[in-house]
Amino acid sequence: MADLNAEVNTVIHSKALMLGLNELRKANKLLDITLLVEGSSMKAHRVVLAACSDYFAAMFTDPMKEAQQSEIQLIGIPARGMESLLEYAYTSKLDIDRNNVQDILSAATHVQMNAVVLSCSAYLESQIDMENCVDIATLSDLYSLSNLKHKTYRFICAHLEEFSKTPERDNLSCEQLEYILSCDYPVDCSEVTVLQIVAEYCVKNKVTLENAIKLFTNIRFDQIKTIDLHVWPRFDYIDESIHSPYYNVMRTAGFQQKKSCKKKYINSDLLRSNILTNTRGMELALVKIGGFYINGVHNGLSFALPDEKRWHPLTCIPHIEQCNYGTAVLGNDLFVVGGSYDVCLKEYIHGFGFRYSAGKDKWSTISPIQSERCRFSLNAVGNFLYAVGGVCDQIEGSEEIWEEGRRESNCEKYNVAADTWEYIKPLKENRSQHAGAAQGHFLYISGGIDRHLVLPSFWRYDTFGDKWHQKSPMPKPRADHVLLAIDDKIYACGGWFEDPHTGTRVLISDIDVYDVATDSWYLETRNPVPTFHAGITAVKNKIYFVGGLLSDETINCSSNVQTYDLLTKEWSTQTEWEGSKPTWECTCATFYVPRCREGL
C-alpha cells in the first residue's frame, strides 16, 4: 500500500511540476533563453529544454558558446515544428496530423527529442496507404527510421502489382526501386510482372543504363522462363524494337544470372503448383498453431526454421481463445475453421472461419461453416477445403442422420473462390478426433472415435465423383492422431487407443504407412518417446513431433521437438528449441512465411 501511495504521489507531483513550469512560461517569468526560428522568437527555460532534448542538454551544459547566450539562432528547423516541440516539452501533449507531421519530425530529429521522433514514426506507420507510401518511404530514408522503413517498403511489396498501376510508381527514385527489388520482402505478383514493372519504369523515367543494370540485376530470372527473355515486344509499353538498350541490359542480366547460378531461390516447382505466386522473401517454416500452455489455452501462432531450431512469434487467431478447430493450408494461406471455447466451464461450439495470408501478414474472415463443429478434420484438396465429421451442432438442411442404428458423419466442402460452403455425401460412420490427408484428388480419413469406440477404419473420398470407399483398416485403432501425405505414401503418426482390459488410454508409438498403390499398411518405425496430443507435421523429408503430454492423467507436458528423418531412418530426440514452452494439443502445419520480420 505504501508503494502505491508513493507512486500516486509521484504522478501528482510530476503533473504539478509540469503545470507550474507551463504557467511560468505563459506568464513570461524566469525565462532565460530565446530561440530564433525562421524569424519567430520562442522563449523557454533552459532546464526544461535540456531535460527533454539531448541536443539542448549538450548545448547548455557543455563548455559551448551557446551556454552563455540569451538568444540562439536555430537553422534548418521549421518554426511550426519547434512550436509543437515546446508545447510537448511543457505539457506532454503532441497533436500530430498529416499537415504537421513532417515539420514536427524534422524539428524533433534536429534537436534529438527521441520520444517525439518515435511518436511521429508510429503515426506515419498508421497512415500508410497507396497514395502516400512513397512520401512516407522517403521520410523513413531521410530520417533513418528503420521500423517505419520496414513497414512502408513491406506494404509496397505486398501490394506491388496494384502500386505499379498508380502514379506513385514513377515517383520512386531509382534507389528506392532498387531497394524494393533487393529488400527480400514478399510480393503479390509473379516475377514476370516484377520484370514488366521494372521495364516500364525504366522506359517512362528514361533511367540511365548504369541504373538500369542495377535494377535488372535484382530480377530473379530463375523464376522466369528463358523464352520470356526473347519476347520483349509483348510489353505494349516498350518500343517495338528488340534493339532497345533496356532490352539488351535485361537480356544480359538474365542470361548472366542463369549461367552463373549464384542466386538460388526456392524451387520453381512451387510456382507451377500455385503454392506461391513468387518466392521473394518467403521461406519454408514449421508453424505451431494454438494449443495449451501451463496457464491455459491460447490463440498464438509461432514458427521455426528447422535448421535454426528457434521459435519466433508469427501472429494470433483473431477470435476468443479456442481449441479443437480445423486447420488446413491452401495456396500458402492458413485456414482456421470452427472449434470450441469455454465459458464458465461449459463448452460452446462455433462455426466461424478465418484465413491468414502469410505473405501479407493479414487475417480475413470467411463464411461460417454450415454445421458448427469441433474435433473434426479439415483438409485442402485441389481448390477446395473439406470438413469431415467431428462434434457437430445439428442444423436444418444437413444430411447427418441415423441409419440402421449407425450415425453418419456430416461433411461439407468450402469453395475458396466463391466463399461458400455446401454439404457433400456424408461418411457412413460417425467419428470425431480423427485424421485426414489429401493426395491427388482423393481425401483419406482415418480412425477417430464413434461415441466411446476408437476406430481403425480407413476411408477414401473421391472429390471428382463425390463417393466414399472403405479401404484397408489401420493396423490398430487410433484417435487424436495425424495423417501426413508424403510422396505416394500416407503416414499415420501419434494418437492413442483404449486398452480393452483396463479401459485406459495407451499411447501409440508406431508410425504406420499406407501404400496407396497396394492398399496395404506396414510399420515404418517406432517413436522412442511418444506423447499424447503432440503437434505433428512434415517439413521436406522429416517428420516433426512438437510437445505433447507425457501422461494422459496429469499435466506433465513436454517442450521438446522430436524428428524422424525419412531418408536416413533415424530419430533425433532433441532438447528444447530456443523459445520453446511446454505445450500440448497444438496443431502444426508447414507453409512459407516472410523471411524479414520485425525484431528478427
Phi, psi and omega in degrees: 000321179297321178296320180295317179297319179297321180293317179297316180298324179295316180297315180298317180295319181297317179295319180296323180294316179296317179297319180296316180295321180292324177295321177297320179295314181296326181275003179060040182248141176060016178288130186233010178210141176239126178261127178257111186229115178049042178085357178259147176253129181231118182265147182201178174260130180305316186296325179292314179298318182294326180289333184261342191224125176297327180298309181288328178299317178292322182295320187266345183250334178276161180288073177243156184296329181296337181295339182258357185265150176265345176230139180228128177272122177256115183262137174084013179246129178290136183299318181297322178294319181293323177299319178295323179293320177296318178299318179295318183299325184264340186232348186067010179265136181220106180264102182256135172217180184296334183280332185245354188299321182292321178296316180295317180296317180298314181293316182295322178294318182296315184265007173059050171263087192296325180297322179289321177302315180295322178294319177296318179298315179297321178297314180297322177302322182285348185255359186299125173212183186294332185276335185242003188298326179291318178298318180291322176299320179297318178296320180296323176290316185297320185254012176054048179265092191296318181291320177295320178299314178301311183296318186289312181291328176293322176299313181299315181295319181293341179235033191298318182295315177295317180300322184294345181263004179256160177299339182298332180302318183280355173273351175293144169278163177301322180295321179292317178295322177298320179295318177303319182286336185253350189284347176065041170263152179298142176242161186259017183217167180289165181289334174297319177295320176300317178299317179297319180299315181294318181297314181295320179300316181298316183291312185290331182257005178048054182293141177296154180298327179298315178287326178298320178300317179298320181290310184292334177296335181269006172282140181266086187291345177292344178262006182239132179295141181304325182297331180293340179282354181255359188243039181310318183299345180290343174283105191291352178263006182255148173310132183301339182284128177285000177269010174306136180300328178292323177299317180293320178297316180298312181298317180299313180298318181295311183290325177294319180293316180295324181289318183284330181056029180284330179262117181242121181242187181298146183310131182293349175301330179298325181288318181293331181270006177065019174290318178229145173284323182205143184271359181305130173069010184244144175216148185288129185226156170269121186247130180256125189242116173059214181101197182242137164255178180303326183270008174124186183286152178214162182252009186284150172245138174225158181226158177220141169270117189307326180289333180275329181058050180214131181271138176236144173294142181245300183192191181215136177298126186279066183204167174305147183303130192213175178205179175060028178270171174262142178231147176204152178246126179223123181060032181070010171261140178265131176249132176237120189230139174065205179116190182217158176216157184255138171227115181055046177067014175249134182273131176243132180261141179227169183239015182291150180230148182224149181232127180247120176265109185293324181298323180261355184052052188222136174261148171217161178266153174240169180300139179297147175294149187291317175258113177300134187205158172218169181053045181238180177251142176229122182222149177264127174228119185063232180255023183232158170252143180237123177254127185234127168063216183091185174271113189248146165271109185296133175231161181297135176104347179282167183257016183280111185223167172266132180224116180053042176078002181238126183276145179267162177265121176296133182227144179224156178238135179252124176271108185295318183294321183266349182057050181224150175251146172215149179285145174239179183302130182289158175275131187282044175201134175281135179200150170216169181056036180258190181226157178218154176207150181248141173213120186064227178260018180252147174244128180252136180234133184227146168057212183102191184236131170252101189057263180242008182259124176278131190260145171260356191293156186221124186236154175233130179252126177271107184290338178284320185259356182054050181226143175259141177227131178277132181248183182300132182292160176295156180302332177211156178297150177215143169225157181052049180239187183226140169254135178235122176267114181231119186056235182254023180236158176235125186255126175263119187232142173072192178096186183208165170222169183260125178295121184294339183271320184257342182075009180267157178279136182242126178295144176255118180269344184290139163257108180263144185241132176260124177268112184298321185294324185253358183052050182218161181245150171212161181276126177271310183192179175233135179288122182291337180225074182289153177222155173282142170057041175281153170277131187227131173203173179241138173237113185057242185254026179232141176258130183248135175245119186247120174063214181111168179265135178281341179219146179273356184254336179231156178277079177242089192252161184252153172243006183283160173241123176256148183228135172242123181269115182291340180274313182271348183062033182243147175262146173232106178269100192265158171283182183298137169284155179300132182087006181288149170228146174303128186211156172209162183058024170280153173259140178245145179216168179234119172203175186269131180242159179298136181289321183259116180226158179302136174082358181255000000 
